[in-house]
Amino acid sequence: MIKHKSGSLTFFTPDAVDNAAGQFFDTGISAGFPSPAEDFKEHRLSLDEELVKNKEATFYAKVSGQSMIGAGLDDNDLLVIDRSLEPSNNKIAVCFLDGEFTVKRLRVSKDEVWLQPENPNYPIIKITEDNNFLIWGIVTNVIKKV
């Protein structure tokens, strides 16, 4: 895996791994009453197949900071980012803003773009012509440690 640190995000480019699939149980895991073990059917599961739709355009990045905790993105979470997806209103995006990467929710109305954090302690950022701004990719999934 290739690692690159830039500002508040650490980016990872995934390496291809043949036959790298974990055990997958075909029925849901009950969060209520336990289900008998014989109800589970065992299959192999590849997280790449589940989480990555376009390998050439998909990257991983670790979150650094607390600005998106309301969206469930916590410090050190691993983001799955697809650069082939079209940015649109309300999507969570990784953006390059004035020399640094940031992850925020896109707010688009008429000819205006805003980057909205999901933590009231952080300001909403209005993008202007004076900003060096690029929407780098759309967050499709988050991987968390528990």
Backbone as CSV, one residue per row, in Angstrom:
resi,resn,N_x,N_y,N_z,CA_x,CA_y,CA_z,C_x,C_y,C_z
1,MET,0.851,-1.168,0.000,0.000,0.000,0.000,0.897,1.231,0.000
2,ILE,0.613,2.178,-0.855,1.379,3.408,-0.951,0.755,4.437,-0.023
3,LYS,1.563,5.102,0.798,1.067,6.054,1.786,1.561,7.448,1.430
4,HIS,0.667,8.447,1.553,1.022,9.836,1.296,0.289,10.708,2.294
5,LYS,1.022,11.532,3.046,0.420,12.418,4.056,0.324,13.818,3.487
6,SER,-0.861,14.409,3.617,-1.067,15.771,3.146,-2.052,16.470,4.067
7,GLY,-1.577,17.428,4.813,-2.460,18.183,5.700,-3.101,17.287,6.740
8,SER,-4.425,17.323,6.814,-5.129,16.592,7.857,-5.521,15.181,7.444
9,LEU,-5.208,14.764,6.210,-5.558,13.419,5.760,-4.305,12.662,5.357
10,THR,-4.301,11.369,5.615,-3.250,10.475,5.136,-3.871,9.582,4.083
11,PHE,-3.354,9.614,2.853,-3.923,8.867,1.747,-3.212,7.538,1.560
12,PHE,-3.967,6.523,1.161,-3.439,5.207,0.876,-3.959,4.768,-0.487
13,THR,-3.088,4.253,-1.308,-3.502,3.670,-2.578,-3.505,2.166,-2.377
14,PRO,-4.633,1.490,-2.621,-4.716,0.062,-2.324,-3.876,-0.781,-3.272
15,ASP,-3.232,-1.798,-2.721,-2.549,-2.803,-3.520,-3.546,-3.911,-3.833
16,ALA,-3.448,-4.476,-5.012,-4.301,-5.605,-5.375,-3.809,-6.853,-4.657
17,VAL,-4.730,-7.596,-4.054,-4.386,-8.834,-3.365,-5.308,-9.919,-3.897
18,ASP,-4.716,-10.918,-4.541,-5.507,-12.030,-5.069,-5.969,-12.929,-3.942
19,ASN,-7.200,-13.403,-4.052,-7.784,-14.355,-3.098,-7.747,-13.851,-1.663
20,ALA,-7.863,-12.539,-1.473,-7.850,-11.964,-0.132,-9.277,-11.707,0.313
21,ALA,-9.925,-12.765,0.721,-11.309,-12.642,1.154,-11.440,-13.222,2.551
22,GLY,-12.231,-12.561,3.380,-12.461,-13.034,4.733,-13.732,-13.850,4.815
23,GLN,-13.961,-14.454,5.969,-15.172,-15.238,6.176,-16.388,-14.314,6.233
24,PHE,-17.470,-14.724,5.615,-18.697,-13.940,5.605,-19.854,-14.855,5.941
25,PHE,-20.697,-14.429,6.867,-21.872,-15.190,7.231,-23.084,-14.538,6.601
26,ASP,-23.819,-15.309,5.831,-24.846,-14.818,4.928,-26.084,-14.265,5.632
27,THR,-26.283,-14.550,6.886,-27.432,-13.994,7.596,-26.963,-12.866,8.495
28,GLY,-27.863,-11.988,8.866,-27.498,-10.860,9.712,-27.066,-11.307,11.091
29,ILE,-26.232,-10.518,11.718,-25.820,-10.771,13.097,-26.812,-10.035,13.990
30,SER,-27.490,-10.760,14.817,-28.542,-10.195,15.647,-27.973,-9.256,16.696
31,ALA,-28.589,-8.098,16.806,-28.234,-7.171,17.872,-29.230,-7.305,19.013
32,GLY,-30.154,-8.256,18.867,-31.139,-8.514,19.907,-30.861,-9.875,20.518
33,PHE,-31.781,-10.827,20.280,-31.609,-12.166,20.809,-30.721,-12.988,19.879
34,PRO,-29.860,-13.845,20.423,-28.972,-14.656,19.593,-29.750,-15.579,18.668
35,SER,-29.150,-15.854,17.509,-29.718,-16.784,16.540,-28.928,-18.079,16.610
36,PRO,-29.572,-19.223,16.431,-28.819,-20.480,16.463,-27.706,-20.485,15.418
37,ALA,-26.549,-21.020,15.792,-25.372,-21.009,14.923,-25.599,-21.749,13.623
38,GLU,-26.443,-22.762,13.590,-26.655,-23.522,12.353,-27.395,-22.720,11.288
39,ASP,-27.940,-21.559,11.658,-28.617,-20.703,10.685,-27.635,-19.968,9.786
40,PHE,-26.358,-19.941,10.155,-25.371,-19.179,9.400,-24.806,-20.009,8.257
41,LYS,-24.725,-19.392,7.084,-24.095,-20.011,5.929,-22.773,-19.311,5.705
42,GLU,-21.696,-20.071,5.583,-20.372,-19.496,5.456,-20.009,-19.275,3.991
43,HIS,-19.545,-18.077,3.674,-19.066,-17.715,2.348,-17.793,-16.908,2.517
44,ARG,-17.090,-16.679,1.417,-15.924,-15.799,1.425,-16.383,-14.406,1.014
45,LEU,-15.824,-13.383,1.631,-16.198,-12.011,1.353,-14.945,-11.191,1.109
46,SER,-14.929,-10.451,0.025,-13.836,-9.532,-0.269,-14.322,-8.117,-0.004
47,LEU,-13.654,-7.413,0.903,-14.054,-6.035,1.168,-13.850,-5.161,-0.057
48,ASP,-12.842,-5.458,-0.874,-12.657,-4.716,-2.128,-13.888,-4.836,-3.015
49,GLU,-14.434,-6.041,-3.123,-15.631,-6.224,-3.956,-16.843,-5.513,-3.376
50,GLU,-16.928,-5.438,-2.052,-18.073,-4.798,-1.403,-17.962,-3.277,-1.387
51,LEU,-16.755,-2.744,-1.202,-16.588,-1.317,-0.962,-16.041,-0.534,-2.147
52,VAL,-15.422,-1.209,-3.107,-14.756,-0.520,-4.205,-15.480,-0.828,-5.513
53,LYS,-16.014,0.208,-6.130,-16.711,0.048,-7.407,-15.804,0.344,-8.593
54,ASN,-14.817,1.204,-8.407,-13.909,1.575,-9.489,-12.484,1.580,-8.925
55,LYS,-11.759,0.457,-9.115,-10.431,0.288,-8.502,-9.454,1.392,-8.891
56,GLU,-9.473,1.802,-10.156,-8.514,2.790,-10.625,-8.742,4.167,-10.017
57,ALA,-9.954,4.435,-9.567,-10.287,5.761,-9.050,-10.534,5.771,-7.545
58,THR,-10.265,4.656,-6.867,-10.556,4.558,-5.443,-9.284,4.646,-4.620
59,PHE,-9.370,5.433,-3.545,-8.266,5.622,-2.619,-8.810,5.522,-1.207
60,TYR,-7.910,5.334,-0.266,-8.250,5.333,1.152,-7.524,6.500,1.801
61,ALA,-8.142,7.075,2.823,-7.484,8.141,3.583,-7.945,8.056,5.029
62,LYS,-7.025,8.338,5.943,-7.366,8.378,7.358,-7.788,9.782,7.742
63,VAL,-8.840,9.864,8.522,-9.338,11.144,9.026,-8.451,11.612,10.165
64,SER,-8.200,12.908,10.193,-7.484,13.515,11.307,-8.293,14.721,11.753
65,GLY,-8.828,14.668,12.945,-9.608,15.792,13.457,-11.037,15.411,13.784
66,GLN,-11.797,16.408,14.233,-13.138,16.191,14.762,-14.244,16.932,14.003
67,SER,-13.936,17.535,12.855,-14.922,18.398,12.197,-16.105,17.637,11.598
68,MET,-16.002,16.308,11.451,-17.085,15.548,10.817,-17.685,14.485,11.734
69,ILE,-17.560,14.674,13.052,-18.048,13.656,13.985,-19.560,13.462,13.904
70,GLY,-20.297,14.511,13.551,-21.745,14.387,13.423,-22.169,13.514,12.257
71,ALA,-21.286,13.308,11.301,-21.552,12.431,10.160,-20.983,11.034,10.407
72,GLY,-20.436,10.811,11.606,-19.878,9.505,11.937,-18.444,9.316,11.494
73,LEU,-17.762,10.400,11.110,-16.357,10.316,10.715,-15.510,10.800,11.883
74,ASP,-14.857,9.867,12.545,-14.066,10.173,13.730,-12.582,10.139,13.409
75,ASP,-11.794,10.725,14.297,-10.345,10.750,14.165,-9.818,9.324,13.949
76,ASN,-8.971,9.142,12.954,-8.341,7.870,12.591,-9.248,6.887,11.863
77,ASP,-10.483,7.256,11.533,-11.311,6.395,10.682,-10.697,6.339,9.296
78,LEU,-10.927,5.238,8.600,-10.411,5.056,7.248,-11.545,5.309,6.253
79,LEU,-11.343,6.294,5.370,-12.346,6.636,4.367,-12.060,5.900,3.068
80,VAL,-13.122,5.476,2.395,-13.027,4.948,1.040,-13.514,6.073,0.138
81,ILE,-12.653,6.520,-0.788,-12.926,7.699,-1.612,-12.907,7.306,-3.079
82,ASP,-13.975,7.652,-3.794,-14.070,7.344,-5.221,-13.982,8.651,-6.004
83,ARG,-12.920,8.767,-6.799,-12.709,9.989,-7.586,-13.541,10.002,-8.863
84,SER,-14.191,8.890,-9.208,-14.972,8.840,-10.444,-16.415,9.300,-10.248
85,LEU,-16.832,9.503,-9.009,-18.218,9.913,-8.735,-18.390,11.412,-8.918
86,GLU,-19.557,11.777,-9.403,-19.898,13.181,-9.635,-20.227,13.853,-8.301
87,PRO,-19.562,14.969,-7.981,-19.899,15.694,-6.746,-21.305,16.289,-6.860
88,SER,-22.033,16.273,-5.765,-23.360,16.887,-5.755,-23.701,17.331,-4.341
89,ASN,-24.761,18.114,-4.234,-25.194,18.644,-2.953,-25.411,17.521,-1.947
90,ASN,-24.943,17.722,-0.737,-25.132,16.849,0.412,-24.169,15.656,0.457
91,LYS,-23.332,15.473,-0.559,-22.345,14.397,-0.531,-21.188,14.796,0.383
92,ILE,-20.550,13.815,0.986,-19.338,14.076,1.761,-18.172,13.931,0.801
93,ALA,-17.342,14.974,0.748,-16.275,15.022,-0.241,-14.925,15.299,0.417
94,VAL,-13.892,14.761,-0.214,-12.523,15.141,0.127,-12.147,16.239,-0.859
95,CYS,-11.775,17.384,-0.329,-11.491,18.560,-1.150,-10.079,19.055,-0.889
96,PHE,-9.497,19.646,-1.913,-8.218,20.326,-1.788,-8.536,21.810,-1.707
97,LEU,-8.243,22.433,-0.585,-8.599,23.825,-0.349,-7.376,24.596,0.134
98,ASP,-6.930,25.520,-0.705,-5.826,26.413,-0.356,-4.601,25.669,0.194
99,GLY,-4.220,24.603,-0.499,-2.995,23.889,-0.159,-3.136,22.729,0.808
100,GLU,-4.349,22.458,1.286,-4.556,21.357,2.221,-5.784,20.552,1.846
101,PHE,-5.759,19.263,2.198,-6.938,18.428,2.018,-7.836,18.545,3.233
102,THR,-9.138,18.484,2.980,-10.125,18.489,4.050,-11.288,17.603,3.621
103,VAL,-12.028,17.099,4.579,-13.238,16.332,4.287,-14.413,17.083,4.910
104,LYS,-15.419,17.373,4.073,-16.600,18.126,4.517,-17.800,17.712,3.670
105,ARG,-18.977,18.111,4.125,-20.203,17.895,3.353,-20.359,19.041,2.357
106,LEU,-20.649,18.697,1.101,-20.848,19.709,0.069,-22.238,20.323,0.183
107,ARG,-22.288,21.624,0.122,-23.553,22.360,0.036,-23.463,23.210,-1.228
108,VAL,-24.312,22.895,-2.182,-24.291,23.578,-3.472,-25.668,24.185,-3.705
109,SER,-25.681,25.494,-3.982,-26.942,26.162,-4.321,-26.648,27.234,-5.355
110,LYS,-27.371,27.196,-6.436,-27.174,28.125,-7.557,-25.713,28.131,-7.967
111,ASP,-25.021,29.237,-7.804,-23.616,29.333,-8.197,-22.684,29.344,-7.002
112,GLU,-23.151,28.875,-5.837,-22.329,28.916,-4.628,-22.017,27.502,-4.144
113,VAL,-20.831,27.363,-3.585,-20.405,26.105,-2.973,-19.935,26.405,-1.560
114,TRP,-20.412,25.600,-0.631,-20.040,25.715,0.772,-19.526,24.359,1.241
115,LEU,-18.566,24.372,2.141,-18.096,23.153,2.784,-18.592,23.189,4.223
116,GLN,-19.463,22.243,4.546,-20.101,22.250,5.857,-19.523,21.154,6.747
117,PRO,-18.946,21.542,7.872,-18.509,20.532,8.844,-19.732,19.940,9.541
118,GLU,-19.557,18.804,10.173,-20.633,18.163,10.937,-20.294,18.217,12.427
119,ASN,-19.823,19.382,12.837,-19.501,19.657,14.228,-19.717,21.163,14.413
120,PRO,-20.597,21.571,15.328,-20.896,23.000,15.482,-19.705,23.841,15.932
121,ASN,-18.629,23.227,16.373,-17.444,23.967,16.801,-16.572,24.411,15.635
122,TYR,-16.937,24.031,14.410,-16.154,24.375,13.226,-16.989,25.247,12.300
123,PRO,-16.365,26.223,11.637,-17.124,27.141,10.767,-17.442,26.518,9.399
124,ILE,-18.549,26.975,8.823,-18.876,26.630,7.443,-17.970,27.465,6.546
125,ILE,-17.461,26.850,5.491,-16.515,27.528,4.599,-17.198,27.829,3.276
126,LYS,-17.271,29.108,2.915,-17.791,29.494,1.611,-16.631,29.525,0.626
127,ILE,-16.801,28.833,-0.493,-15.767,28.800,-1.519,-15.958,30.011,-2.427
128,THR,-14.868,30.750,-2.626,-14.911,31.932,-3.486,-13.887,31.777,-4.607
129,GLU,-13.878,32.735,-5.507,-12.909,32.725,-6.602,-11.479,32.859,-6.091
130,ASP,-11.319,33.394,-4.904,-9.986,33.577,-4.320,-9.386,32.274,-3.798
131,ASN,-10.220,31.247,-3.608,-9.736,29.969,-3.082,-9.119,29.117,-4.179
132,ASN,-8.074,28.389,-3.822,-7.543,27.322,-4.662,-8.312,26.077,-4.238
133,PHE,-9.302,25.666,-5.055,-10.269,24.660,-4.619,-10.460,23.589,-5.677
134,LEU,-10.487,22.330,-5.210,-10.740,21.184,-6.080,-11.467,20.123,-5.273
135,ILE,-12.556,19.602,-5.820,-13.217,18.458,-5.191,-12.457,17.230,-5.675
136,TRP,-11.754,16.577,-4.759,-10.836,15.505,-5.109,-11.538,14.160,-5.250
137,GLY,-12.576,13.918,-4.459,-13.304,12.653,-4.526,-14.461,12.634,-3.548
138,ILE,-15.334,11.643,-3.733,-16.523,11.490,-2.890,-16.317,10.307,-1.945
139,VAL,-16.625,10.511,-0.673,-16.512,9.451,0.323,-17.691,8.485,0.132
140,THR,-17.360,7.215,-0.039,-18.405,6.210,-0.250,-18.633,5.327,0.983
141,ASN,-17.579,5.144,1.776,-17.674,4.279,2.956,-16.678,4.756,4.001
142,VAL,-16.919,4.357,5.231,-15.982,4.626,6.323,-15.737,3.313,7.053
143,ILE,-14.490,3.039,7.376,-14.109,1.842,8.105,-13.632,2.297,9.484
144,LYS,-14.241,1.719,10.515,-13.964,2.150,11.894,-13.361,1.019,12.708
145,LYS,-12.543,1.400,13.691,-12.089,0.448,14.695,-13.046,0.553,15.871
146,VAL,-13.313,-0.572,16.487,-14.183,-0.560,17.671,-13.448,-1.084,18.869
